[in-house]
């Protein structure tokens, strides 16, 4: 993307991770439920990417 110097996939991943962070802060859902909500296919991949 020309505006952000990120690829489209990286930009979308960042948006999804920000939404996941908001859901985690609310504290109402378990990690695997958040993973599903932000459309990560694997909880282990979600955890790996989220930690970065």
C-alpha distance matrix in Angstrom:
0.0 3.8 5.6 5.7 5.6 5.4 5.5 6.0 9.5 9.5 8.1 10.8 13.2 13.2 13.9 16.7 18.1 18.4 20.3 22.4 23.3 24.5 26.6 28.0 29.1 30.9 32.9 33.9 32.2 32.6 29.8 30.0 29.9 26.7 25.2 26.1 24.9 21.3 21.5 21.7 24.1 26.0 27.4 27.6 23.9 23.1 25.4 24.0 20.4 21.6 23.8 21.0
3.8 0.0 3.8 5.7 5.5 7.6 8.7 9.8 13.2 12.7 11.2 14.2 16.5 15.9 16.7 19.7 20.9 20.8 22.9 25.2 25.7 26.8 29.1 30.6 31.3 33.2 35.4 36.6 35.2 35.7 32.9 33.4 33.2 29.9 28.6 29.6 28.2 24.6 25.1 25.3 27.8 29.6 30.8 30.9 27.3 26.3 28.4 27.0 23.3 24.4 26.2 23.3
5.6 3.8 0.0 3.8 6.1 8.1 10.2 10.7 14.0 12.9 10.5 13.6 16.0 14.6 14.9 18.4 19.4 18.6 20.8 23.4 23.6 24.3 27.0 28.5 28.9 30.7 33.1 34.5 33.4 34.2 31.6 32.4 32.0 28.5 27.7 28.8 27.0 23.5 24.5 25.0 27.9 29.6 30.3 30.7 27.2 25.8 27.7 26.6 22.8 23.3 25.2 22.5
5.7 5.7 3.8 0.0 3.8 5.2 8.3 9.4 11.9 10.0 8.0 11.6 13.2 11.5 12.6 16.0 16.5 16.0 18.5 20.7 20.8 21.9 24.6 25.7 26.2 28.3 30.5 32.1 30.9 31.5 28.7 29.7 29.5 26.0 25.1 26.5 24.9 21.4 22.5 22.5 25.5 26.8 27.4 27.5 24.1 22.7 24.3 23.1 19.4 19.9 21.6 18.7
5.6 5.5 6.1 3.8 0.0 3.8 6.8 9.4 11.6 9.7 9.2 12.9 14.0 12.9 14.8 17.7 17.9 18.1 20.8 22.5 22.7 24.3 26.8 27.6 28.4 30.7 32.6 34.2 32.7 32.9 29.9 30.6 30.9 27.5 26.1 27.7 26.6 22.9 23.5 23.1 25.7 26.9 27.6 27.3 23.8 22.9 24.5 22.7 19.2 20.3 21.7 18.4
5.4 7.6 8.1 5.2 3.8 0.0 3.8 6.4 8.0 5.9 6.0 9.5 10.4 9.9 12.0 14.5 14.9 15.6 18.2 19.6 20.1 22.0 24.1 24.9 26.1 28.4 30.0 31.4 29.7 29.7 26.6 27.1 27.5 24.2 22.6 24.2 23.3 19.5 19.9 19.3 21.9 23.1 24.0 23.8 20.2 19.4 21.2 19.5 15.9 17.3 19.0 15.9
5.5 8.7 10.2 8.3 6.8 3.8 0.0 3.8 5.4 5.2 6.2 8.7 9.9 10.8 12.6 14.4 15.4 16.8 18.7 20.0 21.2 23.1 24.7 25.7 27.3 29.3 30.7 31.8 29.7 29.5 26.4 26.4 26.8 23.9 21.8 23.0 22.4 18.7 18.4 17.9 20.0 21.6 23.0 22.9 19.1 18.8 21.1 19.4 15.9 17.8 19.8 17.0
6.0 9.8 10.7 9.4 9.4 6.4 3.8 0.0 3.8 5.5 5.1 6.2 8.6 10.0 10.8 12.4 14.3 15.6 16.9 18.4 20.1 21.6 22.9 24.4 26.1 27.7 29.3 29.9 27.8 28.0 25.1 24.8 24.8 22.0 20.0 20.7 19.9 16.3 16.0 16.1 18.3 20.4 22.0 22.4 18.8 18.0 20.8 19.7 16.2 17.8 20.4 18.2
9.5 13.2 14.0 11.9 11.6 8.0 5.4 3.8 0.0 3.8 5.4 5.2 6.1 8.7 10.0 10.6 12.2 14.3 15.5 16.3 18.3 20.2 21.1 22.3 24.4 26.0 27.2 27.8 25.4 25.2 22.1 21.7 22.0 19.3 17.0 17.9 17.6 14.0 13.2 12.8 14.8 16.7 18.4 18.7 15.1 14.6 17.5 16.3 13.0 14.9 17.6 15.7
9.5 12.7 12.9 10.0 9.7 5.9 5.2 5.5 3.8 0.0 3.8 5.5 5.0 6.2 8.7 9.9 10.4 12.3 14.3 15.1 16.3 18.5 19.9 20.7 22.5 24.6 25.8 26.9 24.8 24.5 21.3 21.5 22.0 19.0 17.0 18.5 18.1 14.3 14.4 13.5 16.0 17.2 18.2 18.2 14.6 13.8 16.1 14.6 11.0 12.7 15.0 12.6
8.1 11.2 10.5 8.0 9.2 6.0 6.2 5.1 5.4 3.8 0.0 3.8 5.4 5.2 6.4 8.8 10.0 10.8 12.7 14.4 15.5 17.0 18.8 20.1 21.5 23.3 25.0 26.1 24.3 24.6 21.8 22.2 22.1 18.8 17.4 18.7 17.5 13.8 14.5 14.5 17.5 19.1 19.9 20.4 17.0 15.5 17.8 17.0 13.2 14.0 16.6 14.5
10.8 14.2 13.6 11.6 12.9 9.5 8.7 6.2 5.2 5.5 3.8 0.0 3.8 5.4 5.1 6.2 8.6 10.0 10.8 12.4 14.3 15.7 16.8 18.4 20.2 21.6 23.1 23.7 21.7 22.1 19.4 19.4 19.1 16.0 14.6 15.4 14.1 10.5 11.0 11.5 14.5 16.5 17.5 18.6 15.4 13.6 16.5 16.3 12.7 13.3 16.6 15.2
13.2 16.5 16.0 13.2 14.0 10.4 9.9 8.6 6.1 5.0 5.4 3.8 0.0 3.8 5.5 5.1 6.1 8.6 9.9 10.4 12.2 14.4 15.3 16.2 18.4 20.1 21.2 22.1 19.9 19.7 16.7 16.9 17.1 14.0 12.2 13.8 13.2 9.4 9.9 9.3 12.5 13.8 14.4 15.2 11.9 10.1 12.8 12.5 8.9 9.7 12.9 11.7
13.2 15.9 14.6 11.5 12.9 9.9 10.8 10.0 8.7 6.2 5.2 5.4 3.8 0.0 3.8 5.4 5.1 6.1 8.6 9.7 10.4 12.5 14.3 15.1 16.6 18.7 20.1 21.5 19.9 20.0 17.2 18.2 18.2 14.7 13.8 15.8 14.5 10.8 12.5 12.1 15.6 16.5 16.3 17.0 14.1 11.8 13.6 13.4 9.7 9.4 12.2 10.8
13.9 16.7 14.9 12.6 14.8 12.0 12.6 10.8 10.0 8.7 6.4 5.1 5.5 3.8 0.0 3.8 5.5 5.2 6.3 8.7 10.0 10.9 12.6 14.4 15.6 17.1 19.0 20.0 18.5 19.4 17.1 17.9 17.2 13.7 13.3 14.7 12.6 9.2 11.4 12.2 15.8 17.3 17.2 18.6 16.0 13.2 15.4 16.0 12.5 11.6 14.8 14.1
16.7 19.7 18.4 16.0 17.7 14.5 14.4 12.4 10.6 9.9 8.8 6.2 5.1 5.4 3.8 0.0 3.8 5.5 5.1 6.2 8.7 10.0 10.6 12.3 14.4 15.6 16.9 17.6 15.6 16.2 13.8 14.3 13.6 10.2 9.6 10.9 9.2 5.6 7.9 8.7 12.4 13.8 13.6 15.5 13.1 10.1 12.7 13.8 10.7 9.8 13.5 13.5
18.1 20.9 19.4 16.5 17.9 14.9 15.4 14.3 12.2 10.4 10.0 8.6 6.1 5.1 5.5 3.8 0.0 3.8 5.4 4.9 6.1 8.7 9.7 10.3 12.3 14.3 15.4 16.7 14.9 15.0 12.3 13.6 13.7 10.0 9.5 12.1 10.8 7.6 10.1 9.6 13.3 13.7 12.7 14.0 11.9 8.7 10.2 11.3 8.3 6.5 10.0 10.3
18.4 20.8 18.6 16.0 18.1 15.6 16.8 15.6 14.3 12.3 10.8 10.0 8.6 6.1 5.2 5.5 3.8 0.0 3.8 5.4 5.1 6.4 8.8 9.9 10.7 12.7 14.6 16.2 15.3 16.2 14.1 15.9 15.3 11.5 12.2 14.3 12.2 9.5 12.7 13.0 16.8 17.3 16.0 17.4 15.6 12.2 13.3 14.6 11.7 9.3 12.1 12.4
20.3 22.9 20.8 18.5 20.8 18.2 18.7 16.9 15.5 14.3 12.7 10.8 9.9 8.6 6.3 5.1 5.4 3.8 0.0 3.8 5.4 5.1 6.3 8.7 10.0 10.9 12.9 13.7 12.7 14.1 12.6 14.1 12.7 9.1 10.4 11.8 9.1 7.1 10.7 11.9 15.6 16.5 15.3 17.5 16.1 12.5 14.0 16.0 13.4 11.1 14.3 15.2
22.4 25.2 23.4 20.7 22.5 19.6 20.0 18.4 16.3 15.1 14.4 12.4 10.4 9.7 8.7 6.2 4.9 5.4 3.8 0.0 3.8 5.4 5.1 6.1 8.6 9.9 10.9 11.9 10.2 10.9 9.0 10.8 10.0 6.2 7.5 9.9 8.0 6.4 9.8 10.1 13.6 13.8 12.0 14.2 13.3 9.6 10.6 13.2 11.2 8.6 11.8 13.4
23.3 25.7 23.6 20.8 22.7 20.1 21.2 20.1 18.3 16.3 15.5 14.3 12.2 10.4 10.0 8.7 6.1 5.1 5.4 3.8 0.0 3.8 5.4 5.0 6.2 8.7 10.0 12.1 11.4 12.1 10.4 13.2 12.7 9.1 10.7 13.4 11.7 10.2 13.6 13.5 16.9 16.6 14.3 15.9 15.2 11.5 11.5 13.8 12.0 8.6 10.8 12.5
24.5 26.8 24.3 21.9 24.3 22.0 23.1 21.6 20.2 18.5 17.0 15.7 14.4 12.5 10.9 10.0 8.7 6.4 5.1 5.4 3.8 0.0 3.8 5.4 5.2 6.4 8.9 10.7 10.8 12.7 12.1 14.6 13.2 9.9 12.4 14.3 11.7 10.9 14.7 15.4 18.9 19.1 16.9 19.0 18.4 14.6 14.9 17.4 15.6 12.3 14.6 16.3
26.6 29.1 27.0 24.6 26.8 24.1 24.7 22.9 21.1 19.9 18.8 16.8 15.3 14.3 12.6 10.6 9.7 8.8 6.3 5.1 5.4 3.8 0.0 3.8 5.4 5.2 6.7 7.5 7.2 9.3 9.2 11.6 9.7 6.8 10.0 11.6 9.2 9.5 13.1 14.0 17.1 17.1 14.8 17.4 17.4 13.6 14.0 17.1 15.8 12.7 15.3 17.4
28.0 30.6 28.5 25.7 27.6 24.9 25.7 24.4 22.3 20.7 20.1 18.4 16.2 15.1 14.4 12.3 10.3 9.9 8.7 6.1 5.0 5.4 3.8 0.0 3.8 5.4 5.2 7.5 7.1 8.0 7.6 10.9 10.2 7.5 10.3 12.8 11.4 11.5 14.7 14.7 17.5 16.8 13.8 15.9 16.3 12.7 12.1 15.3 14.7 11.2 13.0 15.7
29.1 31.3 28.9 26.2 28.4 26.1 27.3 26.1 24.4 22.5 21.5 20.2 18.4 16.6 15.6 14.4 12.3 10.7 10.0 8.6 6.2 5.2 5.4 3.8 0.0 3.8 5.2 8.4 9.5 11.1 11.3 14.6 13.6 11.1 14.0 16.3 14.4 14.4 17.9 18.1 21.2 20.5 17.5 19.4 19.7 16.1 15.3 18.1 17.3 13.6 14.9 17.4
30.9 33.2 30.7 28.3 30.7 28.4 29.3 27.7 26.0 24.6 23.3 21.6 20.1 18.7 17.1 15.6 14.3 12.7 10.9 9.9 8.7 6.4 5.2 5.4 3.8 0.0 3.8 5.6 7.9 10.5 11.8 14.6 12.8 10.9 14.4 15.9 13.7 14.6 18.0 18.9 21.7 21.4 18.6 21.0 21.6 17.9 17.5 20.7 19.9 16.4 18.1 20.6
32.9 35.4 33.1 30.5 32.6 30.0 30.7 29.3 27.2 25.8 25.0 23.1 21.2 20.1 19.0 16.9 15.4 14.6 12.9 10.9 10.0 8.9 6.7 5.2 5.2 3.8 0.0 3.8 5.8 7.7 9.6 12.6 11.3 10.2 13.6 15.3 13.9 15.1 18.2 18.6 21.0 20.1 16.9 19.3 20.4 17.0 16.2 19.7 19.5 16.1 17.5 20.5
33.9 36.6 34.5 32.1 34.2 31.4 31.8 29.9 27.8 26.9 26.1 23.7 22.1 21.5 20.0 17.6 16.7 16.2 13.7 11.9 12.1 10.7 7.5 7.5 8.4 5.6 3.8 0.0 3.8 7.0 9.8 11.9 9.7 9.6 13.2 14.0 12.6 14.7 17.5 18.3 20.4 19.9 17.1 20.0 21.2 17.9 17.7 21.3 21.2 18.1 20.0 23.0
32.2 35.2 33.4 30.9 32.7 29.7 29.7 27.8 25.4 24.8 24.3 21.7 19.9 19.9 18.5 15.6 14.9 15.3 12.7 10.2 11.4 10.8 7.2 7.1 9.5 7.9 5.8 3.8 0.0 3.8 6.5 8.2 6.0 6.4 9.8 10.6 9.8 12.1 14.4 15.0 16.8 16.3 13.5 16.6 17.9 14.8 14.8 18.6 18.6 15.9 18.0 21.1
32.6 35.7 34.2 31.5 32.9 29.7 29.5 28.0 25.2 24.5 24.6 22.1 19.7 20.0 19.4 16.2 15.0 16.2 14.1 10.9 12.1 12.7 9.3 8.0 11.1 10.5 7.7 7.0 3.8 0.0 3.8 5.6 5.3 6.4 8.7 10.1 10.7 12.5 14.2 13.9 15.2 13.9 10.8 13.6 15.5 12.8 12.4 16.2 16.9 14.5 16.3 19.6
29.8 32.9 31.6 28.7 29.9 26.6 26.4 25.1 22.1 21.3 21.8 19.4 16.7 17.2 17.1 13.8 12.3 14.1 12.6 9.0 10.4 12.1 9.2 7.6 11.3 11.8 9.6 9.8 6.5 3.8 0.0 3.8 5.4 5.1 6.1 8.7 9.8 10.6 12.1 11.1 12.5 10.9 7.6 10.2 11.9 9.1 8.7 12.5 13.2 11.1 12.9 16.2
30.0 33.4 32.4 29.7 30.6 27.1 26.4 24.8 21.7 21.5 22.2 19.4 16.9 18.2 17.9 14.3 13.6 15.9 14.1 10.8 13.2 14.6 11.6 10.9 14.6 14.6 12.6 11.9 8.2 5.6 3.8 0.0 3.8 5.4 4.9 6.4 8.7 10.1 10.4 9.4 9.9 8.6 5.9 9.3 11.1 9.0 9.7 13.2 14.0 12.8 15.0 17.9
29.9 33.2 32.0 29.5 30.9 27.5 26.8 24.8 22.0 22.0 22.1 19.1 17.1 18.2 17.2 13.6 13.7 15.3 12.7 10.0 12.7 13.2 9.7 10.2 13.6 12.8 11.3 9.7 6.0 5.3 5.4 3.8 0.0 3.8 5.3 5.1 6.2 8.8 9.7 10.2 11.2 11.0 9.1 12.8 13.9 11.3 12.5 16.0 16.1 14.5 17.2 19.9
26.7 29.9 28.5 26.0 27.5 24.2 23.9 22.0 19.3 19.0 18.8 16.0 14.0 14.7 13.7 10.2 10.0 11.5 9.1 6.2 9.1 9.9 6.8 7.5 11.1 10.9 10.2 9.6 6.4 6.4 5.1 5.4 3.8 0.0 3.8 5.3 4.9 6.2 8.3 8.8 11.0 11.0 9.0 12.3 12.7 9.4 10.7 14.1 13.5 11.5 14.5 17.0
25.2 28.6 27.7 25.1 26.1 22.6 21.8 20.0 17.0 17.0 17.4 14.6 12.2 13.8 13.3 9.6 9.5 12.2 10.4 7.5 10.7 12.4 10.0 10.3 14.0 14.4 13.6 13.2 9.8 8.7 6.1 4.9 5.3 3.8 0.0 3.8 5.5 5.5 6.0 5.3 7.4 7.4 5.9 9.4 9.3 6.5 8.7 11.7 11.2 10.3 13.4 15.5
26.1 29.6 28.8 26.5 27.7 24.2 23.0 20.7 17.9 18.5 18.7 15.4 13.8 15.8 14.7 10.9 12.1 14.3 11.8 9.9 13.4 14.3 11.6 12.8 16.3 15.9 15.3 14.0 10.6 10.1 8.7 6.4 5.1 5.3 3.8 0.0 3.8 5.6 4.9 6.0 7.2 8.5 8.3 12.0 11.9 9.7 12.3 15.1 14.5 13.8 17.1 19.0
24.9 28.2 27.0 24.9 26.6 23.3 22.4 19.9 17.6 18.1 17.5 14.1 13.2 14.5 12.6 9.2 10.8 12.2 9.1 8.0 11.7 11.7 9.2 11.4 14.4 13.7 13.9 12.6 9.8 10.7 9.8 8.7 6.2 4.9 5.5 3.8 0.0 3.8 5.4 7.9 10.1 11.8 11.3 14.8 14.3 11.4 13.9 16.7 15.4 14.2 17.7 19.4
21.3 24.6 23.5 21.4 22.9 19.5 18.7 16.3 14.0 14.3 13.8 10.5 9.4 10.8 9.2 5.6 7.6 9.5 7.1 6.4 10.2 10.9 9.5 11.5 14.4 14.6 15.1 14.7 12.1 12.5 10.6 10.1 8.8 6.2 5.5 5.6 3.8 0.0 3.8 5.9 9.2 11.0 10.8 13.7 12.4 9.4 12.3 14.5 12.5 11.6 15.3 16.5
21.5 25.1 24.5 22.5 23.5 19.9 18.4 16.0 13.2 14.4 14.5 11.0 9.9 12.5 11.4 7.9 10.1 12.7 10.7 9.8 13.6 14.7 13.1 14.7 17.9 18.0 18.2 17.5 14.4 14.2 12.1 10.4 9.7 8.3 6.0 4.9 5.4 3.8 0.0 3.8 6.2 8.9 10.0 12.9 11.3 9.3 12.8 14.6 12.9 13.0 16.7 17.6
21.7 25.3 25.0 22.5 23.1 19.3 17.9 16.1 12.8 13.5 14.5 11.5 9.3 12.1 12.2 8.7 9.6 13.0 11.9 10.1 13.5 15.4 14.0 14.7 18.1 18.9 18.6 18.3 15.0 13.9 11.1 9.4 10.2 8.8 5.3 6.0 7.9 5.9 3.8 0.0 3.8 5.7 7.0 9.4 7.5 6.0 9.7 11.2 9.9 10.7 14.1 15.1
24.1 27.8 27.9 25.5 25.7 21.9 20.0 18.3 14.8 16.0 17.5 14.5 12.5 15.6 15.8 12.4 13.3 16.8 15.6 13.6 16.9 18.9 17.1 17.5 21.2 21.7 21.0 20.4 16.8 15.2 12.5 9.9 11.2 11.0 7.4 7.2 10.1 9.2 6.2 3.8 0.0 3.8 6.9 9.0 7.7 7.9 11.2 12.4 12.1 13.4 16.3 17.4
26.0 29.6 29.6 26.8 26.9 23.1 21.6 20.4 16.7 17.2 19.1 16.5 13.8 16.5 17.3 13.8 13.7 17.3 16.5 13.8 16.6 19.1 17.1 16.8 20.5 21.4 20.1 19.9 16.3 13.9 10.9 8.6 11.0 11.0 7.4 8.5 11.8 11.0 8.9 5.7 3.8 0.0 3.8 5.4 5.2 6.1 8.7 9.9 10.7 12.0 14.3 15.9
27.4 30.8 30.3 27.4 27.6 24.0 23.0 22.0 18.4 18.2 19.9 17.5 14.4 16.3 17.2 13.6 12.7 16.0 15.3 12.0 14.3 16.9 14.8 13.8 17.5 18.6 16.9 17.1 13.5 10.8 7.6 5.9 9.1 9.0 5.9 8.3 11.3 10.8 10.0 7.0 6.9 3.8 0.0 3.8 5.5 4.9 6.1 8.6 9.9 10.2 12.2 14.5
27.6 30.9 30.7 27.5 27.3 23.8 22.9 22.4 18.7 18.2 20.4 18.6 15.2 17.0 18.6 15.5 14.0 17.4 17.5 14.2 15.9 19.0 17.4 15.9 19.4 21.0 19.3 20.0 16.6 13.6 10.2 9.3 12.8 12.3 9.4 12.0 14.8 13.7 12.9 9.4 9.0 5.4 3.8 0.0 3.8 5.4 5.1 6.2 8.7 9.8 10.8 12.9
23.9 27.3 27.2 24.1 23.8 20.2 19.1 18.8 15.1 14.6 17.0 15.4 11.9 14.1 16.0 13.1 11.9 15.6 16.1 13.3 15.2 18.4 17.4 16.3 19.7 21.6 20.4 21.2 17.9 15.5 11.9 11.1 13.9 12.7 9.3 11.9 14.3 12.4 11.3 7.5 7.7 5.2 5.5 3.8 0.0 3.8 5.4 5.0 6.1 8.4 10.0 11.1
23.1 26.3 25.8 22.7 22.9 19.4 18.8 18.0 14.6 13.8 15.5 13.6 10.1 11.8 13.2 10.1 8.7 12.2 12.5 9.6 11.5 14.6 13.6 12.7 16.1 17.9 17.0 17.9 14.8 12.8 9.1 9.0 11.3 9.4 6.5 9.7 11.4 9.4 9.3 6.0 7.9 6.1 4.9 5.4 3.8 0.0 3.8 5.5 5.3 5.9 8.5 10.2
25.4 28.4 27.7 24.3 24.5 21.2 21.1 20.8 17.5 16.1 17.8 16.5 12.8 13.6 15.4 12.7 10.2 13.3 14.0 10.6 11.5 14.9 14.0 12.1 15.3 17.5 16.2 17.7 14.8 12.4 8.7 9.7 12.5 10.7 8.7 12.3 13.9 12.3 12.8 9.7 11.2 8.7 6.1 5.1 5.4 3.8 0.0 3.8 5.6 5.1 6.1 8.8
24.0 27.0 26.6 23.1 22.7 19.5 19.4 19.7 16.3 14.6 17.0 16.3 12.5 13.4 16.0 13.8 11.3 14.6 16.0 13.2 13.8 17.4 17.1 15.3 18.1 20.7 19.7 21.3 18.6 16.2 12.5 13.2 16.0 14.1 11.7 15.1 16.7 14.5 14.6 11.2 12.4 9.9 8.6 6.2 5.0 5.5 3.8 0.0 3.8 5.5 5.4 6.8
20.4 23.3 22.8 19.4 19.2 15.9 15.9 16.2 13.0 11.0 13.2 12.7 8.9 9.7 12.5 10.7 8.3 11.7 13.4 11.2 12.0 15.6 15.8 14.7 17.3 19.9 19.5 21.2 18.6 16.9 13.2 14.0 16.1 13.5 11.2 14.5 15.4 12.5 12.9 9.9 12.1 10.7 9.9 8.7 6.1 5.3 5.6 3.8 0.0 3.8 5.5 5.4
21.6 24.4 23.3 19.9 20.3 17.3 17.8 17.8 14.9 12.7 14.0 13.3 9.7 9.4 11.6 9.8 6.5 9.3 11.1 8.6 8.6 12.3 12.7 11.2 13.6 16.4 16.1 18.1 15.9 14.5 11.1 12.8 14.5 11.5 10.3 13.8 14.2 11.6 13.0 10.7 13.4 12.0 10.2 9.8 8.4 5.9 5.1 5.5 3.8 0.0 3.8 5.4
23.8 26.2 25.2 21.6 21.7 19.0 19.8 20.4 17.6 15.0 16.6 16.6 12.9 12.2 14.8 13.5 10.0 12.1 14.3 11.8 10.8 14.6 15.3 13.0 14.9 18.1 17.5 20.0 18.0 16.3 12.9 15.0 17.2 14.5 13.4 17.1 17.7 15.3 16.7 14.1 16.3 14.3 12.2 10.8 10.0 8.5 6.1 5.4 5.5 3.8 0.0 3.8
21.0 23.3 22.5 18.7 18.4 15.9 17.0 18.2 15.7 12.6 14.5 15.2 11.7 10.8 14.1 13.5 10.3 12.4 15.2 13.4 12.5 16.3 17.4 15.7 17.4 20.6 20.5 23.0 21.1 19.6 16.2 17.9 19.9 17.0 15.5 19.0 19.4 16.5 17.6 15.1 17.4 15.9 14.5 12.9 11.1 10.2 8.8 6.8 5.4 5.4 3.8 0.0
